[in-house]
Amino acid sequence: MKIGVDLYGRDLITTQDWSVEEIEEAIRLASEFKKMHRRGEKLPKFLEDKTFFAIFYAPSTRTRAAFEAGMNLLGGHMSYIDVSTLRIGFGERLKDVAKMYERYGDGIGVRCLDKAIDYRYGLGRWTVMEYARHSEKPVINMACCTYHPTQAIQDLMTVRERLGRIEGKKYTIMWAYASRLRGLCSIQAELLIMTRFGMDVVVAHPPGFNLDPKIVKVARENAERSGGSLEITNDLKPAVEGAHVVFPRSWASWELLSIGASRFGVERELEIHRRYRDWCLTQDLADLMDKKGIVTHVLPVLRGEEASDEVMDGPRSVIYEQAENGLYVKMAVLTLTMSKKLYE
């Protein structure tokens, strides 16, 4: 496998950290792993004798499984660490944890978002970056309040597999009703990567559910450079009409995220959500999409709230393909950042 970039030792906090060429190389390597794995071929042991410490402040279904399986398939080991079992709550500083794990292993993953930070926007990002600031080994953001880079890369890979050339195609991120709180990481990760790769991105949400203005500014700059576009609207139906991709997902209001769920009030927030219960991706709404359009979701999808079963189990849905591609993208990211063998 010839590699045209050198990402050894590099962090991945947001996809903006890596160049377009570096992301392309990650997808190319992920695609190679996918072909080999599906054909039942023996995968190269690029991560033999390597240890990845994965620190989870927040729970996970797919992210944990994909990183763990990926390390195993490539000959390495992932050590799953529930942060509640560490001494951080006792007063130990993140710096000391980061410096210790850099000596024990070859990379660190951190997942810190949502309930773990009382939905206070910025705290999860700070936590991941604090590990990166003190660790000399690569730090991978496994999802924070702001970004979810490996998710974004796997979704870009999936959209390309289904649509082919994606430049100029319409990618709609729609706020969707949910009876529980969700953060912004996947929304903003998709916004950043799809504008960077030339898609015409539309974000549709009710009033008050704004995104981080700094992230929106970067996304607009991405679109200008790539030839794509960015539109933000409160009108759902036109946003879905003719879309080649629709991603329905809930997120909390900007006001709550700014001060945290405890101060704002969870029930107060959910009452606002209930005003927009009709913001659901139903089959009637999906029928307005481009004939070859696909429906994505990072999972877990809140069925019957964010989207109907008919849509999520229908022919447009690519949710399981996305999840599978997550395995190969995480394998690629781990290999590119942790294995010297890849560059030999």
C-alpha positions in Angstrom: 0.0 0.0 0.0 1.7 3.2 -1.2 0.9 6.2 1.0 1.2 9.7 -0.4 1.0 11.6 3.0 2.7 11.4 6.3 0.3 11.5 9.3 2.4 9.6 11.7 2.1 11.0 15.2 -0.6 13.5 14.2 -3.7 14.3 16.2 -7.2 14.3 14.8 -9.4 16.7 16.7 -11.4 17.9 13.7 -11.3 17.2 10.0 -10.1 20.8 9.6 -6.8 19.6 11.1 -6.1 17.5 8.1 -5.7 18.7 4.5 -8.1 17.5 1.7 -5.3 15.3 0.4 -4.8 13.7 3.8 -8.5 13.0 4.2 -8.5 11.5 0.7 -5.7 9.3 1.7 -7.6 8.1 4.8 -10.6 7.2 2.6 -8.4 5.5 0.1 -6.8 3.3 2.8 -10.2 2.7 4.4 -11.5 1.5 1.0 -8.6 -0.9 0.7 -9.2 -2.3 4.1 -12.9 -2.7 3.2 -12.1 -4.7 0.0 -9.7 -7.0 1.8 -12.0 -7.6 4.8 -15.0 -8.3 2.6 -13.0 -10.7 0.5 -11.9 -12.5 3.6 -8.2 -11.7 3.0 -5.7 -11.5 5.9 -5.3 -7.9 6.8 -1.7 -6.5 7.3 -0.7 -6.3 11.0 0.2 -2.6 10.8 -0.7 -2.1 14.5 1.1 -5.2 15.8 2.3 -4.6 19.4 0.5 -1.3 19.5 -1.8 -0.2 22.3 -4.6 2.5 21.9 -6.0 3.9 25.2 -9.7 4.8 24.6 -11.0 7.1 27.3 -14.8 7.2 27.4 -16.5 10.0 29.4 -19.7 9.2 27.5 -21.2 5.9 26.3 -20.9 4.5 22.8 -22.3 1.7 20.7 -20.5 2.0 17.3 -17.5 4.2 18.1 -16.2 1.9 20.8 -16.9 -1.3 18.8 -15.3 0.1 15.6 -12.1 1.3 17.3 -11.8 -1.9 19.3 -12.4 -4.2 16.3 -10.1 -2.2 14.1 -7.2 -2.4 16.5 -7.7 -6.2 16.8 -8.0 -6.7 13.0 -4.7 -4.9 12.5 -2.9 -6.8 15.2 -3.0 -4.3 18.0 -5.0 -3.8 21.3 -7.5 -1.2 22.4 -7.8 -0.7 26.2 -11.3 0.6 26.9 -11.3 3.0 29.8 -14.5 4.2 31.5 -13.5 7.5 32.9 -15.4 6.7 36.1 -12.7 4.1 36.9 -9.9 6.7 36.7 -8.8 9.1 39.5 -9.8 12.2 37.6 -12.9 12.6 39.8 -10.6 12.3 42.8 -8.7 15.3 41.6 -6.0 13.9 39.3 -5.2 16.3 36.5 -5.7 15.4 32.8 -2.1 16.4 32.2 -0.9 13.6 34.4 -3.2 11.0 32.8 -2.1 12.1 29.3 1.6 11.9 30.1 1.2 8.5 31.7 -0.8 7.0 28.8 1.7 8.3 26.2 4.3 6.2 28.0 2.2 3.1 28.2 0.9 3.1 24.7 0.9 4.5 21.1 -2.2 6.6 20.9 -5.1 8.0 23.0 -8.7 8.4 22.1 -11.1 10.6 24.0 -14.9 10.7 23.9 -16.5 13.6 26.0 -19.9 15.0 25.3 -23.6 15.4 26.2 -24.5 14.2 29.7 -20.9 13.8 30.7 -20.5 17.6 30.5 -24.1 18.6 31.3 -24.4 19.6 27.6 -22.2 22.6 28.2 -20.9 23.5 24.8 -17.1 23.8 24.6 -16.2 21.7 27.6 -15.9 18.4 25.7 -13.7 20.0 23.1 -11.5 21.6 25.8 -11.1 18.1 27.4 -10.0 16.5 24.2 -7.6 19.3 23.3 -6.2 19.2 26.8 -5.1 15.6 26.3 -3.7 16.5 22.9 -1.8 19.5 24.4 0.0 17.2 26.9 0.4 14.0 25.0 3.3 13.5 22.6 1.4 10.5 21.1 -1.5 11.1 18.7 -4.8 11.9 20.2 -8.0 11.0 18.3 -11.3 12.8 19.0 -13.8 10.0 19.4 -16.6 12.7 19.7 -16.8 15.8 21.7 -19.4 18.6 22.0 -18.2 20.2 18.8 -16.7 17.6 16.5 -16.8 13.9 15.5 -14.1 13.7 12.8 -14.0 9.9 12.1 -17.8 9.9 11.7 -17.5 12.7 9.2 -14.9 10.9 7.2 -16.9 7.7 7.1 -20.0 9.5 6.0 -18.1 11.3 3.2 -16.9 7.8 2.1 -20.5 6.5 2.2 -22.0 9.3 0.3 -19.4 9.0 -2.4 -19.9 5.2 -2.7 -23.6 5.8 -3.3 -23.6 9.0 -5.4 -20.3 9.0 -7.2 -19.2 12.5 -7.9 -20.7 14.7 -5.1 -19.6 18.2 -6.1 -22.6 20.4 -6.5 -25.0 17.9 -5.1 -27.5 18.9 -2.3 -26.8 17.7 1.2 -29.5 18.6 3.7 -29.0 18.5 7.4 -32.5 18.7 9.0 -33.2 19.3 12.7 -35.6 16.6 13.8 -37.8 16.3 16.8 -36.6 14.1 19.8 -37.9 13.6 23.3 -34.4 13.7 24.7 -31.4 15.9 24.4 -28.6 15.5 21.8 -25.5 17.6 21.1 -24.0 19.2 18.0 -20.9 17.1 17.3 -22.2 15.0 14.3 -24.1 18.0 12.8 -21.1 20.3 12.8 -18.7 17.5 11.7 -20.9 16.9 8.6 -21.3 20.6 7.9 -17.5 21.1 7.9 -16.6 18.1 5.7 -19.3 18.3 3.2 -18.8 22.0 2.5 -15.1 21.2 2.2 -15.7 18.7 -0.5 -17.9 20.8 -2.8 -21.4 19.9 -1.8 -24.3 22.3 -1.6 -25.2 22.0 2.1 -28.5 23.2 3.5 -29.1 23.3 7.2 -32.8 23.4 8.2 -33.8 24.0 11.8 -36.5 25.8 13.8 -35.8 29.2 15.3 -33.4 29.0 18.3 -31.6 25.8 17.2 -28.6 27.7 15.8 -25.2 26.1 15.3 -21.9 27.5 16.6 -21.4 30.7 14.6 -17.6 30.1 14.4 -18.2 26.7 12.8 -20.7 28.2 10.4 -18.1 30.8 9.4 -15.5 28.1 8.7 -18.0 26.1 6.7 -18.8 29.1 4.6 -15.1 29.5 3.9 -14.9 25.8 3.0 -17.7 26.2 0.5 -16.1 29.2 -1.1 -12.8 27.4 -1.6 -14.4 24.1 -2.8 -17.1 25.6 -5.1 -19.9 24.4 -2.9 -22.4 26.4 -1.0 -24.1 26.8 2.4 -27.7 27.8 3.2 -29.3 28.0 6.6 -33.1 28.1 6.7 -36.1 27.7 9.0 -38.2 26.2 6.2 -38.1 22.5 6.1 -39.9 21.4 3.0 -37.8 23.4 0.4 -34.7 22.2 2.2 -35.6 18.6 1.5 -36.9 19.0 -2.1 -34.4 17.7 -4.6 -31.9 16.7 -2.0 -29.4 14.0 -2.8 -28.7 13.4 0.9 -30.9 14.0 3.9 -29.6 13.6 7.4 -32.4 14.0 10.0 -31.2 14.5 13.6 -32.1 16.4 16.7 -29.9 18.8 18.6 -30.5 21.0 21.6 -31.1 24.8 21.4 -28.1 27.1 21.4 -29.4 28.8 24.6 -29.2 25.5 26.5 -25.9 24.5 25.1 -24.5 27.9 26.1 -25.2 27.4 29.8 -25.8 23.7 30.3 -28.9 21.5 30.8 -29.0 21.9 34.6 -29.2 25.7 34.5 -31.5 25.9 31.5 -33.8 23.1 32.5 -34.3 19.8 30.6 -38.1 19.9 30.8 -38.1 23.5 29.5 -35.9 22.5 26.6 -38.1 19.5 25.7 -41.2 21.7 25.8 -39.5 23.8 23.0 -38.8 20.5 21.1 -42.5 19.5 21.3 -43.5 22.6 19.4 -41.8 21.1 16.4 -43.0 17.5 16.6 -43.8 17.7 12.9 -40.1 18.0 12.1 -39.8 14.3 11.3 -38.5 12.7 8.2 -41.6 10.8 7.0 -42.0 9.0 3.8 -44.0 11.8 2.3 -41.2 14.2 3.0 -38.5 11.8 1.7 -40.5 11.4 -1.5 -39.6 15.1 -2.3 -35.9 14.2 -2.5 -34.0 13.5 -5.7 -35.0 10.1 -7.1 -31.6 8.7 -6.4 -31.3 10.5 -3.0 -30.2 8.7 0.1 -31.0 9.1 3.8 -28.2 9.0 6.3 -27.9 8.9 10.1 -25.0 8.6 12.4 -27.1 6.4 14.8 -28.6 5.9 17.2 -31.7 7.1 15.3 -34.7 7.9 17.4 -37.3 6.1 15.4 -40.7 7.5 15.3 -39.3 10.9 16.4 -36.4 12.0 14.2 -37.6 9.7 11.3 -40.1 7.0 10.6 -39.3 3.3 10.5 -40.6 3.4 6.9 -37.8 5.8 5.9 -35.0 4.3 8.0 -35.7 0.8 6.9 -36.5 1.8 3.3 -34.4 1.6 0.1 -33.0 5.2 0.6 -31.5 4.4 4.0 -27.7 3.8 4.1 -27.4 3.8 7.9 -25.8 0.3 8.2 -23.4 1.1 5.3 -22.3 4.2 7.2 -21.8 2.2 10.4 -19.7 -0.5 8.6 -17.6 2.2 6.9 -16.9 3.5 10.4 -14.8 0.4 11.1 -12.6 0.9 8.0 -12.2 4.6 8.5 -11.1 4.2 12.1 -8.7 1.5 11.0 -7.2 3.9 8.5 -7.0 6.7 11.0 -5.3 4.5 13.6 -2.9 3.1 11.0 -2.0 6.5 9.5 -1.3 8.1 12.9 0.2 5.2 14.8 2.1 2.8 12.4 5.5 3.4 11.0 5.2 0.2 9.1 2.7 1.9 6.7 5.4 4.3 5.5 8.2 1.8 5.1 
